[in-house]
Amino acid sequence: MKKILLLLIFSVSYINAQTYSFDYKIVFSSYNEKNKKNETNMSYVLNTQNPFYHMQMFNNKNGVLHDYKEKICDMHFFRFYNQDKIKYKFTNSETYITKDEKIINKIIVEKLDENKYIIKCFENEKSEKPNLELTLILKPENVDLIRFYFLDLSNNIHQKIISKLKEKLNGDYNYVIENYIVDYKNGFLRQYKIDKVEKINLKIINL
């Protein structure tokens, strides 16, 4: 009887489990733009077919999986271990209501050079000064990997900016953002550079 009960509990948990698939990992470094000091090395793991969830993996073996559903974000925290293959152990989860950190109602994308762009974001149509500015370099890839692998803003703002950038690319989205500088217009500037892009085949079931 106890075995049947345990099997039933496991079966219900498995049915309600969330499955996440990932096909690319971007390893990158971040730099303080003022002193050029390397401050962070981490990985961004994504599904090229679904921009609404991704994982971030830090050098201290901690990570977080972000899953966006409209204005809700589920965050699943985990530890990962390098053995014969990487193993993941989820520790806890949190859910929060997302909101935009900046009001952005106008975005201008300008091409500076071959594969180099500047993106200026404004609060409204009449604003003269941007409240967010990004300078980026694209690198050709086999698939669409256009993501800001670290940007301290809501997923909604991410998608707005990416959508405007893609309007400039004439239907060819097979790029990765190789390097970008973000100016939050509050004195904080950060640069991000890709170290490596890996094709992977990863499926995670979070019970």
N, CA and C atoms as a LAMMPS dump frame, in Angstrom:
ITEM: TIMESTEP
0
ITEM: NUMBER OF ATOMS
621
ITEM: BOX BOUNDS ff ff ff
-5.0000000000000000e+02 5.0000000000000000e+02
-5.0000000000000000e+02 5.0000000000000000e+02
-5.0000000000000000e+02 5.0000000000000000e+02
ITEM: ATOMS id mol type element x y z
1 1 1 N 0.832 -1.205 0
2 1 2 C 0 0 0
3 1 3 C 0.87 1.26 0
4 2 1 N 1.934 1.243 0.831
5 2 2 C 2.828 2.392 0.919
6 2 3 C 3.519 2.627 -0.413
7 3 1 N 3.914 1.533 -1.089
8 3 2 C 4.58 1.666 -2.389
9 3 3 C 3.64 2.266 -3.426
10 4 1 N 2.377 1.831 -3.383
11 4 2 C 1.383 2.365 -4.326
12 4 3 C 1.182 3.861 -4.091
13 5 1 N 1.126 4.259 -2.801
14 5 2 C 0.938 5.667 -2.456
15 5 3 C 2.12 6.506 -2.938
16 6 1 N 3.337 6 -2.725
17 6 2 C 4.536 6.72 -3.171
18 6 3 C 4.555 6.852 -4.687
19 7 1 N 4.18 5.776 -5.369
20 7 2 C 4.145 5.803 -6.832
21 7 3 C 3.114 6.816 -7.323
22 8 1 N 1.966 6.871 -6.645
23 8 2 C 0.915 7.814 -7.019
24 8 3 C 1.385 9.253 -6.819
25 9 1 N 2.053 9.518 -5.695
26 9 2 C 2.573 10.868 -5.423
27 9 3 C 3.583 11.269 -6.482
28 10 1 N 4.48 10.335 -6.819
29 10 2 C 5.499 10.621 -7.839
30 10 3 C 4.856 10.884 -9.196
31 11 1 N 3.83 10.088 -9.524
32 11 2 C 3.162 10.245 -10.823
33 11 3 C 2.489 11.606 -10.933
34 12 1 N 1.823 12.039 -9.86
35 12 2 C 1.166 13.349 -9.86
36 12 3 C 2.197 14.456 -9.991
37 13 1 N 3.318 14.32 -9.273
38 13 2 C 4.385 15.326 -9.346
39 13 3 C 4.948 15.41 -10.746
40 14 1 N 5.131 14.26 -11.388
41 14 2 C 5.71 14.232 -12.738
42 14 3 C 4.772 14.881 -13.75
43 15 1 N 3.468 14.609 -13.601
44 15 2 C 2.484 15.194 -14.52
45 15 3 C 2.489 16.717 -14.406
46 16 1 N 2.645 17.225 -13.165
47 16 2 C 2.612 18.668 -12.931
48 16 3 C 3.975 19.328 -13.118
49 17 1 N 4.982 18.551 -13.449
50 17 2 C 6.333 19.096 -13.588
51 17 3 C 6.433 19.988 -14.819
52 18 1 N 7.328 20.965 -14.716
53 18 2 C 7.608 21.856 -15.844
54 18 3 C 8.88 21.382 -16.532
55 19 1 N 8.806 21.21 -17.851
56 19 2 C 9.969 20.782 -18.626
57 19 3 C 10.527 21.965 -19.4
58 20 1 N 11.837 22.144 -19.313
59 20 2 C 12.521 23.224 -20.022
60 20 3 C 13.582 22.62 -20.933
61 21 1 N 13.605 23.07 -22.17
62 21 2 C 14.605 22.605 -23.134
63 21 3 C 15.497 23.776 -23.529
64 22 1 N 16.787 23.488 -23.67
65 22 2 C 17.763 24.513 -24.022
66 22 3 C 18.656 23.994 -25.139
67 23 1 N 18.989 24.878 -26.083
68 23 2 C 19.831 24.429 -27.198
69 23 3 C 21.103 25.249 -27.404
70 24 1 N 21.286 26.331 -26.633
71 24 2 C 22.527 27.106 -26.745
72 24 3 C 22.943 27.651 -25.383
73 25 1 N 24.26 27.727 -25.201
74 25 2 C 24.823 28.355 -24.001
75 25 3 C 25.814 29.429 -24.429
76 26 1 N 25.654 30.625 -23.878
77 26 2 C 26.551 31.745 -24.154
78 26 3 C 27.368 32.015 -22.896
79 27 1 N 28.681 31.856 -22.994
80 27 2 C 29.589 32.148 -21.885
81 27 3 C 30.116 33.568 -22.101
82 28 1 N 30.001 34.407 -21.08
83 28 2 C 30.377 35.808 -21.282
84 28 3 C 31.019 36.413 -20.036
85 29 1 N 31.643 37.572 -20.238
86 29 2 C 32.266 38.334 -19.158
87 29 3 C 31.667 39.728 -19.133
88 30 1 N 31.615 40.327 -17.94
89 30 2 C 31.145 41.707 -17.833
90 30 3 C 32.254 42.572 -17.255
91 31 1 N 32.255 43.831 -17.674
92 31 2 C 33.314 44.76 -17.287
93 31 3 C 32.702 46.073 -16.818
94 32 1 N 33.326 46.648 -15.786
95 32 2 C 32.994 48.005 -15.391
96 32 3 C 33.56 48.935 -16.447
97 33 1 N 32.708 49.683 -17.12
98 33 2 C 33.141 50.481 -18.268
99 33 3 C 34.07 51.625 -17.865
100 34 1 N 34.039 52.024 -16.599
101 34 2 C 34.893 53.134 -16.17
102 34 3 C 36.341 52.701 -15.971
103 35 1 N 36.544 51.54 -15.342
104 35 2 C 37.924 51.102 -15.086
105 35 3 C 38.323 49.865 -15.884
106 36 1 N 37.398 49.367 -16.744
107 36 2 C 37.635 48.207 -17.602
108 36 3 C 37.939 46.938 -16.796
109 37 1 N 37.576 46.936 -15.53
110 37 2 C 37.848 45.781 -14.678
111 37 3 C 36.823 44.682 -14.919
112 38 1 N 37.317 43.45 -15.086
113 38 2 C 36.435 42.296 -15.259
114 38 3 C 35.79 41.97 -13.919
115 39 1 N 34.464 41.979 -13.874
116 39 2 C 33.77 41.788 -12.605
117 39 3 C 32.981 40.489 -12.528
118 40 1 N 32.55 39.959 -13.665
119 40 2 C 31.705 38.765 -13.646
120 40 3 C 31.989 37.88 -14.845
121 41 1 N 32.034 36.57 -14.604
122 41 2 C 32.05 35.574 -15.676
123 41 3 C 30.89 34.627 -15.412
124 42 1 N 30.04 34.432 -16.39
125 42 2 C 28.88 33.578 -16.177
126 42 3 C 28.368 33.059 -17.51
127 43 1 N 27.308 32.254 -17.455
128 43 2 C 26.726 31.665 -18.665
129 43 3 C 25.242 31.994 -18.745
130 44 1 N 24.787 32.143 -19.981
131 44 2 C 23.373 32.387 -20.275
132 44 3 C 22.91 31.223 -21.142
133 45 1 N 21.918 30.476 -20.675
134 45 2 C 21.46 29.266 -21.358
135 45 3 C 20.046 29.523 -21.874
136 46 1 N 19.821 29.244 -23.168
137 46 2 C 18.566 29.668 -23.776
138 46 3 C 17.967 28.621 -24.699
139 47 1 N 16.713 28.831 -25.013
140 47 2 C 15.995 28.076 -26.033
141 47 3 C 15.74 29.039 -27.189
142 48 1 N 16.3 28.766 -28.355
143 48 2 C 16.186 29.696 -29.476
144 48 3 C 14.747 29.858 -29.964
145 49 1 N 13.875 28.906 -29.619
146 49 2 C 12.484 28.964 -30.06
147 49 3 C 11.565 29.633 -29.041
148 50 1 N 12.092 29.922 -27.852
149 50 2 C 11.239 30.478 -26.799
150 50 3 C 12.013 31.534 -26.002
151 51 1 N 11.713 32.821 -26.207
152 51 2 C 12.444 33.874 -25.499
153 51 3 C 11.925 34.147 -24.089
154 52 1 N 10.966 33.336 -23.627
155 52 2 C 10.319 33.645 -22.359
156 52 3 C 10.833 32.81 -21.187
157 53 1 N 11.871 32.029 -21.406
158 53 2 C 12.588 31.456 -20.264
159 53 3 C 14.059 31.288 -20.624
160 54 1 N 14.896 31.358 -19.598
161 54 2 C 16.336 31.179 -19.781
162 54 3 C 16.961 30.883 -18.421
163 55 1 N 18.204 30.437 -18.45
164 55 2 C 18.945 30.198 -17.216
165 55 3 C 20.196 31.064 -17.19
166 56 1 N 20.579 31.475 -15.985
167 56 2 C 21.865 32.121 -15.757
168 56 3 C 22.646 31.258 -14.783
169 57 1 N 23.903 30.971 -15.142
170 57 2 C 24.745 30.1 -14.32
171 57 3 C 25.996 30.871 -13.926
172 58 1 N 26.245 30.947 -12.613
173 58 2 C 27.346 31.742 -12.085
174 58 3 C 28.541 30.853 -11.744
175 59 1 N 29.703 31.482 -11.583
176 59 2 C 30.929 30.72 -11.328
177 59 3 C 30.948 30.05 -9.962
178 60 1 N 30.093 30.491 -9.032
179 60 2 C 30.062 29.882 -7.7
180 60 3 C 29.157 28.652 -7.649
181 61 1 N 28.783 28.152 -8.84
182 61 2 C 27.951 26.947 -8.982
183 61 3 C 26.489 27.176 -8.615
184 62 1 N 26.103 28.422 -8.459
185 62 2 C 24.692 28.747 -8.27
186 62 3 C 24.093 29.193 -9.596
187 63 1 N 22.792 29.043 -9.723
188 63 2 C 22.127 29.472 -10.948
189 63 3 C 20.673 29.788 -10.684
190 64 1 N 20.044 30.421 -11.675
191 64 2 C 18.624 30.734 -11.559
192 64 3 C 17.978 30.58 -12.928
193 65 1 N 16.801 29.984 -12.944
194 65 2 C 16.015 29.821 -14.159
195 65 3 C 14.855 30.807 -14.085
196 66 1 N 14.757 31.694 -15.073
197 66 2 C 13.67 32.671 -15.151
198 66 3 C 12.627 32.169 -16.145
199 67 1 N 11.381 32.125 -15.72
200 67 2 C 10.276 31.696 -16.582
201 67 3 C 9.199 32.777 -16.534
202 68 1 N 9.04 33.489 -17.672
203 68 2 C 8.111 34.622 -17.733
204 68 3 C 6.773 34.196 -18.325
205 69 1 N 5.703 34.563 -17.637
206 69 2 C 4.336 34.319 -18.11
207 69 3 C 3.565 35.621 -17.948
208 70 1 N 3.4 36.341 -19.067
209 70 2 C 2.76 37.659 -19.057
210 70 3 C 3.481 38.548 -18.038
211 71 1 N 2.826 38.983 -16.968
212 71 2 C 3.472 39.883 -16.011
213 71 3 C 3.994 39.149 -14.776
214 72 1 N 4.078 37.833 -14.876
215 72 2 C 4.554 37.013 -13.768
216 72 3 C 5.885 36.376 -14.147
217 73 1 N 6.801 36.33 -13.192
218 73 2 C 8.062 35.61 -13.41
219 73 3 C 8.255 34.581 -12.304
220 74 1 N 8.457 33.331 -12.707
221 74 2 C 8.837 32.278 -11.767
222 74 3 C 10.355 32.153 -11.79
223 75 1 N 10.974 32.235 -10.63
224 75 2 C 12.423 32.076 -10.516
225 75 3 C 12.714 30.778 -9.784
226 76 1 N 13.457 29.889 -10.425
227 76 2 C 13.822 28.607 -9.835
228 76 3 C 15.333 28.609 -9.592
229 77 1 N 15.723 28.549 -8.339
230 77 2 C 17.137 28.603 -7.982
231 77 3 C 17.705 27.189 -7.913
232 78 1 N 18.966 27.042 -8.295
233 78 2 C 19.562 25.706 -8.307
234 78 3 C 21.066 25.766 -8.078
235 79 1 N 21.602 24.612 -7.736
236 79 2 C 23.051 24.391 -7.702
237 79 3 C 23.375 23.445 -8.843
238 80 1 N 24.572 23.589 -9.43
239 80 2 C 24.962 22.65 -10.487
240 80 3 C 26.358 22.117 -10.196
241 81 1 N 26.572 20.887 -10.642
242 81 2 C 27.79 20.156 -10.31
243 81 3 C 28.398 19.584 -11.581
244 82 1 N 29.69 19.783 -11.754
245 82 2 C 30.401 19.236 -12.912
246 82 3 C 30.947 17.856 -12.557
247 83 1 N 30.302 16.822 -13.074
248 83 2 C 30.793 15.463 -12.896
249 83 3 C 31.01 14.885 -14.294
250 84 1 N 30.569 13.666 -14.568
251 84 2 C 30.65 13.156 -15.938
252 84 3 C 29.843 14.063 -16.859
253 85 1 N 28.729 14.547 -16.343
254 85 2 C 27.945 15.575 -17.019
255 85 3 C 27.379 16.483 -15.935
256 86 1 N 27.004 17.693 -16.329
257 86 2 C 26.525 18.65 -15.334
258 86 3 C 25.208 18.165 -14.731
259 87 1 N 25.137 18.187 -13.406
260 87 2 C 23.91 17.826 -12.703
261 87 3 C 23.334 19.066 -12.023
262 88 1 N 22.015 19.153 -12.001
263 88 2 C 21.331 20.318 -11.46
264 88 3 C 20.474 19.897 -10.271
265 89 1 N 20.551 20.669 -9.197
266 89 2 C 19.719 20.411 -8.026
267 89 3 C 18.965 21.694 -7.681
268 90 1 N 17.644 21.689 -7.898
269 90 2 C 16.844 22.869 -7.598
270 90 3 C 16.637 22.972 -6.09
271 91 1 N 16.793 24.181 -5.56
272 91 2 C 16.741 24.388 -4.116
273 91 3 C 15.458 25.076 -3.667
274 92 1 N 15.051 26.133 -4.347
275 92 2 C 13.806 26.814 -3.987
276 92 3 C 13.323 27.658 -5.157
277 93 1 N 12.101 28.142 -5.051
278 93 2 C 11.487 28.935 -6.12
279 93 3 C 10.799 30.159 -5.536
280 94 1 N 10.706 31.188 -6.366
281 94 2 C 9.989 32.407 -5.995
282 94 3 C 9.178 32.873 -7.196
283 95 1 N 8.077 33.532 -6.934
284 95 2 C 7.254 34.119 -7.994
285 95 3 C 7.025 35.588 -7.672
286 96 1 N 7.182 36.429 -8.677
287 96 2 C 6.942 37.85 -8.446
288 96 3 C 6.26 38.474 -9.66
289 97 1 N 5.633 39.608 -9.432
290 97 2 C 4.993 40.368 -10.507
291 97 3 C 6.038 41.288 -11.12
292 98 1 N 6.223 41.2 -12.422
293 98 2 C 7.239 42.017 -13.08
294 98 3 C 6.697 43.42 -13.361
295 99 1 N 7.607 44.362 -13.378
296 99 2 C 7.247 45.725 -13.785
297 99 3 C 8.464 46.356 -14.449
298 100 1 N 8.213 47.265 -15.359
299 100 2 C 9.3 47.927 -16.071
300 100 3 C 9.993 48.933 -15.157
301 101 1 N 11.324 48.843 -15.12
302 101 2 C 12.103 49.749 -14.284
303 101 3 C 12.205 51.146 -14.889
304 102 1 N 12.016 51.222 -16.202
305 102 2 C 12.041 52.499 -16.902
306 102 3 C 10.809 52.603 -17.798
307 103 1 N 10.306 53.817 -17.961
308 103 2 C 9.224 54.05 -18.921
309 103 3 C 9.86 54.275 -20.285
310 104 1 N 9.554 53.401 -21.227
311 104 2 C 10.121 53.504 -22.574
312 104 3 C 8.988 53.424 -23.591
313 105 1 N 8.78 54.527 -24.3
314 105 2 C 7.729 54.568 -25.318
315 105 3 C 8.254 54.963 -26.691
316 106 1 N 9.554 55.189 -26.788
317 106 2 C 10.169 55.468 -28.089
318 106 3 C 11.57 54.862 -28.115
319 107 1 N 11.867 54.137 -29.179
320 107 2 C 13.184 53.518 -29.339
321 107 3 C 13.701 53.845 -30.735
322 108 1 N 14.926 54.359 -30.797
323 108 2 C 15.573 54.672 -32.072
324 108 3 C 16.803 53.783 -32.222
325 109 1 N 16.902 53.103 -33.354
326 109 2 C 18.058 52.251 -33.651
327 109 3 C 18.804 52.853 -34.837
328 110 1 N 20.093 53.116 -34.658
329 110 2 C 20.912 53.68 -35.727
330 110 3 C 22.072 52.736 -36.033
331 111 1 N 22.343 52.542 -37.311
332 111 2 C 23.479 51.725 -37.723
333 111 3 C 24.715 52.608 -37.793
334 112 1 N 25.761 52.247 -37.042
335 112 2 C 26.983 53.035 -37.003
336 112 3 C 28.025 52.534 -37.99
337 113 1 N 28.058 51.221 -38.171
338 113 2 C 29.051 50.586 -39.034
339 113 3 C 28.535 49.191 -39.361
340 114 1 N 29.326 48.422 -40.087
341 114 2 C 28.927 47.049 -40.399
342 114 3 C 28.707 46.265 -39.111
343 115 1 N 27.469 45.849 -38.872
344 115 2 C 27.08 45.058 -37.696
345 115 3 C 27.223 45.806 -36.37
346 116 1 N 27.36 47.121 -36.416
347 116 2 C 27.456 47.915 -35.186
348 116 3 C 26.278 48.879 -35.122
349 117 1 N 25.597 48.9 -33.969
350 117 2 C 24.384 49.702 -33.824
351 117 3 C 24.386 50.441 -32.493
352 118 1 N 23.66 51.55 -32.468
353 118 2 C 23.378 52.237 -31.211
354 118 3 C 21.862 52.295 -31.047
355 119 1 N 21.404 51.998 -29.849
356 119 2 C 19.969 51.986 -29.547
357 119 3 C 19.707 53.01 -28.458
358 120 1 N 18.814 53.946 -28.739
359 120 2 C 18.466 54.987 -27.779
360 120 3 C 16.995 54.843 -27.395
361 121 1 N 16.754 54.803 -26.095
362 121 2 C 15.392 54.633 -25.578
363 121 3 C 14.948 55.917 -24.878
364 122 1 N 13.693 56.279 -25.11
365 122 2 C 13.156 57.526 -24.567
366 122 3 C 11.855 57.253 -23.82
367 123 1 N 11.58 58.118 -22.852
368 123 2 C 10.364 57.95 -22.058
369 123 3 C 9.114 58.152 -22.902
370 124 1 N 9.136 59.146 -23.793
371 124 2 C 7.989 59.382 -24.663
372 124 3 C 8.447 60.015 -25.969
373 125 1 N 7.514 60.265 -26.858
374 125 2 C 7.833 60.782 -28.192
375 125 3 C 8.481 62.159 -28.144
376 126 1 N 8.16 62.947 -27.129
377 126 2 C 8.685 64.309 -27.045
378 126 3 C 10.008 64.401 -26.284
379 127 1 N 10.43 63.311 -25.669
380 127 2 C 11.682 63.336 -24.893
381 127 3 C 12.869 63.612 -25.801
382 128 1 N 13.768 64.476 -25.348
383 128 2 C 14.959 64.805 -26.128
384 128 3 C 16.175 64 -25.678
385 129 1 N 16.213 63.642 -24.405
386 129 2 C 17.346 62.888 -23.88
387 129 3 C 16.928 61.44 -23.609
388 130 1 N 17.741 60.474 -24.055
389 130 2 C 17.404 59.066 -23.796
390 130 3 C 17.566 58.725 -22.321
391 131 1 N 16.764 57.788 -21.852
392 131 2 C 16.915 57.297 -20.48
393 131 3 C 17.608 55.931 -20.434
394 132 1 N 18.003 55.441 -21.618
395 132 2 C 18.755 54.189 -21.725
396 132 3 C 19.418 54.175 -23.097
397 133 1 N 20.68 53.742 -23.129
398 133 2 C 21.393 53.719 -24.408
399 133 3 C 22.285 52.479 -24.466
400 134 1 N 22.25 51.795 -25.604
401 134 2 C 23.073 50.599 -25.79
402 134 3 C 23.836 50.713 -27.102
403 135 1 N 25.111 50.376 -27.055
404 135 2 C 25.935 50.282 -28.259
405 135 3 C 26.354 48.829 -28.395
406 136 1 N 26.126 48.228 -29.561
407 136 2 C 26.363 46.791 -29.676
408 136 3 C 26.971 46.413 -31.017
409 137 1 N 27.623 45.258 -31.009
410 137 2 C 28.203 44.673 -32.218
411 137 3 C 27.597 43.288 -32.405
412 138 1 N 27.069 43.029 -33.586
413 138 2 C 26.495 41.724 -33.908
414 138 3 C 27.528 40.851 -34.61
415 139 1 N 27.426 39.556 -34.362
416 139 2 C 28.287 38.58 -35.035
417 139 3 C 27.393 37.54 -35.707
418 140 1 N 27.623 37.226 -36.99
419 140 2 C 26.78 36.233 -37.673
420 140 3 C 26.825 34.866 -36.993
421 141 1 N 25.658 34.212 -36.925
422 141 2 C 25.541 32.866 -36.368
423 141 3 C 24.637 32.041 -37.281
424 142 1 N 24.497 30.762 -36.97
425 142 2 C 23.639 29.882 -37.774
426 142 3 C 22.163 30.01 -37.413
427 143 1 N 21.887 30.561 -36.231
428 143 2 C 20.508 30.7 -35.75
429 143 3 C 20.35 32.071 -35.099
430 144 1 N 19.119 32.393 -34.757
431 144 2 C 18.819 33.655 -34.08
432 144 3 C 19.193 33.534 -32.602
433 145 1 N 20.298 34.183 -32.225
434 145 2 C 20.74 34.212 -30.83
435 145 3 C 20.727 35.638 -30.288
436 146 1 N 19.898 36.479 -30.867
437 146 2 C 19.869 37.876 -30.431
438 146 3 C 19.172 37.968 -29.077
439 147 1 N 19.978 38.046 -28.045
440 147 2 C 19.513 38.193 -26.67
441 147 3 C 20.477 39.129 -25.947
442 148 1 N 19.955 39.892 -24.991
443 148 2 C 20.828 40.594 -24.056
444 148 3 C 21.01 39.651 -22.879
445 149 1 N 22.153 38.965 -22.85
446 149 2 C 22.347 37.89 -21.884
447 149 3 C 22.474 38.407 -20.464
448 150 1 N 22.674 39.7 -20.286
449 150 2 C 22.533 40.3 -18.956
450 150 3 C 22.166 41.763 -19.14
451 151 1 N 20.993 42.13 -18.687
452 151 2 C 20.511 43.507 -18.75
453 151 3 C 19.572 43.671 -17.57
454 152 1 N 19.903 44.596 -16.673
455 152 2 C 19.189 44.71 -15.409
456 152 3 C 17.855 45.436 -15.581
457 153 1 N 17.028 44.866 -16.47
458 153 2 C 15.724 45.44 -16.782
459 153 3 C 14.737 44.312 -17.047
460 154 1 N 13.458 44.637 -17.065
461 154 2 C 12.419 43.616 -17.22
462 154 3 C 12.494 42.921 -18.575
463 155 1 N 11.927 41.722 -18.635
464 155 2 C 11.884 40.991 -19.903
465 155 3 C 11.066 41.751 -20.946
466 156 1 N 10.074 42.493 -20.508
467 156 2 C 9.275 43.299 -21.432
468 156 3 C 10.143 44.335 -22.147
469 157 1 N 11.034 44.993 -21.411
470 157 2 C 11.943 45.967 -22.025
471 157 3 C 12.927 45.265 -22.942
472 158 1 N 13.443 44.112 -22.517
473 158 2 C 14.314 43.313 -23.389
474 158 3 C 13.647 43.099 -24.746
475 159 1 N 12.412 42.613 -24.713
476 159 2 C 11.721 42.248 -25.948
477 159 3 C 11.413 43.475 -26.809
478 160 1 N 11.083 44.594 -26.178
479 160 2 C 10.856 45.837 -26.923
480 160 3 C 12.099 46.235 -27.708
481 161 1 N 13.25 46.212 -27.038
482 161 2 C 14.501 46.643 -27.669
483 161 3 C 14.9 45.68 -28.778
484 162 1 N 14.8 44.383 -28.508
485 162 2 C 15.168 43.386 -29.515
486 162 3 C 14.267 43.498 -30.74
487 163 1 N 12.981 43.726 -30.516
488 163 2 C 12.044 43.866 -31.63
489 163 3 C 12.423 45.046 -32.521
490 164 1 N 12.792 46.172 -31.914
491 164 2 C 13.191 47.353 -32.686
492 164 3 C 14.501 47.113 -33.429
493 165 1 N 15.431 46.435 -32.784
494 165 2 C 16.697 46.117 -33.442
495 165 3 C 16.455 45.248 -34.669
496 166 1 N 15.584 44.257 -34.539
497 166 2 C 15.327 43.339 -35.652
498 166 3 C 14.681 44.041 -36.846
499 167 1 N 13.976 45.128 -36.585
500 167 2 C 13.398 45.888 -37.695
501 167 3 C 14.479 46.425 -38.626
502 168 1 N 15.695 46.593 -38.101
503 168 2 C 16.814 47.113 -38.897
504 168 3 C 17.556 46.019 -39.655
505 169 1 N 17.229 44.769 -39.389
506 169 2 C 18.033 43.662 -39.919
507 169 3 C 17.443 43.023 -41.169
508 170 1 N 16.373 43.576 -41.682
509 170 2 C 15.805 43.131 -42.966
510 170 3 C 15.505 41.63 -43.017
511 171 1 N 14.993 41.1 -41.918
512 171 2 C 14.573 39.704 -41.904
513 171 3 C 15.667 38.695 -41.625
514 172 1 N 16.923 39.123 -41.555
515 172 2 C 18.03 38.208 -41.249
516 172 3 C 18.398 38.372 -39.779
517 173 1 N 17.948 37.425 -38.952
518 173 2 C 18.154 37.524 -37.513
519 173 3 C 19.22 36.556 -36.99
520 174 1 N 19.958 35.918 -37.885
521 174 2 C 20.937 34.92 -37.455
522 174 3 C 22.232 35.584 -36.994
523 175 1 N 22.132 36.169 -35.8
524 175 2 C 23.263 36.857 -35.179
525 175 3 C 23.263 36.566 -33.682
526 176 1 N 24.408 36.851 -33.074
527 176 2 C 24.508 36.918 -31.627
528 176 3 C 25.074 38.297 -31.304
529 177 1 N 24.682 38.861 -30.167
530 177 2 C 25.25 40.143 -29.751
531 177 3 C 26.612 39.845 -29.134
532 178 1 N 27.651 40.085 -29.901
533 178 2 C 29.007 39.705 -29.485
534 178 3 C 29.537 40.587 -28.357
535 179 1 N 29.124 41.835 -28.371
536 179 2 C 29.673 42.81 -27.432
537 179 3 C 28.653 43.937 -27.289
538 180 1 N 28.357 44.356 -26.08
539 180 2 C 27.497 45.528 -25.937
540 180 3 C 27.834 46.321 -24.68
541 181 1 N 27.626 47.625 -24.791
542 181 2 C 27.802 48.549 -23.671
543 181 3 C 26.436 49.135 -23.357
544 182 1 N 26.051 49.071 -22.097
545 182 2 C 24.756 49.62 -21.694
546 182 3 C 24.992 50.805 -20.761
547 183 1 N 24.347 51.904 -21.081
548 183 2 C 24.401 53.122 -20.271
549 183 3 C 23.002 53.35 -19.706
550 184 1 N 22.874 53.147 -18.389
551 184 2 C 21.567 53.28 -17.745
552 184 3 C 21.18 54.74 -17.478
553 185 1 N 22.076 55.665 -17.846
554 185 2 C 21.842 57.106 -17.683
555 185 3 C 21.692 57.511 -16.215
556 186 1 N 22.351 56.754 -15.355
557 186 2 C 22.392 57.103 -13.935
558 186 3 C 23.834 57.062 -13.422
559 187 1 N 24.781 57.133 -14.377
560 187 2 C 26.193 57.049 -14.026
561 187 3 C 26.739 55.638 -14.054
562 188 1 N 25.882 54.656 -14.361
563 188 2 C 26.295 53.253 -14.341
564 188 3 C 26.416 52.734 -15.768
565 189 1 N 27.645 52.384 -16.161
566 189 2 C 27.905 51.822 -17.484
567 189 3 C 28.516 50.439 -17.325
568 190 1 N 28.089 49.517 -18.167
569 190 2 C 28.591 48.141 -18.099
570 190 3 C 28.807 47.615 -19.51
571 191 1 N 29.895 46.855 -19.688
572 191 2 C 30.17 46.224 -20.974
573 191 3 C 30.128 44.71 -20.814
574 192 1 N 29.578 44.033 -21.833
575 192 2 C 29.487 42.575 -21.83
576 192 3 C 30.103 42.036 -23.116
577 193 1 N 30.942 41.006 -22.968
578 193 2 C 31.61 40.411 -24.125
579 193 3 C 31.457 38.896 -24.088
580 194 1 N 31.18 38.321 -25.244
581 194 2 C 31.055 36.867 -25.337
582 194 3 C 32.432 36.214 -25.334
583 195 1 N 32.574 35.158 -24.546
584 195 2 C 33.791 34.344 -24.552
585 195 3 C 33.619 33.109 -25.427
586 196 1 N 32.401 32.569 -25.425
587 196 2 C 32.171 31.324 -26.168
588 196 3 C 30.674 31.116 -26.382
589 197 1 N 30.324 30.544 -27.541
590 197 2 C 28.946 30.135 -27.831
591 197 3 C 28.949 28.629 -28.053
592 198 1 N 28.124 27.895 -27.306
593 198 2 C 28.094 26.434 -27.395
594 198 3 C 26.711 25.945 -27.809
595 199 1 N 26.686 25.009 -28.749
596 199 2 C 25.442 24.304 -29.091
597 199 3 C 25.272 23.179 -28.087
598 200 1 N 24.115 23.105 -27.439
599 200 2 C 23.884 22.089 -26.42
600 200 3 C 22.545 21.399 -26.68
601 201 1 N 22.304 20.355 -25.932
602 201 2 C 21.015 19.657 -25.97
603 201 3 C 20.666 19.303 -24.531
604 202 1 N 19.941 20.195 -23.874
605 202 2 C 19.68 20.065 -22.449
606 202 3 C 18.182 20.123 -22.182
607 203 1 N 17.713 19.181 -21.413
608 203 2 C 16.312 19.182 -20.988
609 203 3 C 16.287 19.045 -19.47
610 204 1 N 15.554 19.935 -18.815
611 204 2 C 15.45 19.928 -17.359
612 204 3 C 13.986 19.781 -16.969
613 205 1 N 13.723 18.858 -16.066
614 205 2 C 12.374 18.68 -15.531
615 205 3 C 12.389 19.146 -14.084
616 206 1 N 11.643 20.188 -13.793
617 206 2 C 11.571 20.74 -12.442
618 206 3 C 10.294 20.239 -11.784
619 207 1 N 10.431 19.275 -10.901
620 207 2 C 9.272 18.657 -10.247
621 207 3 C 8.679 19.581 -9.186
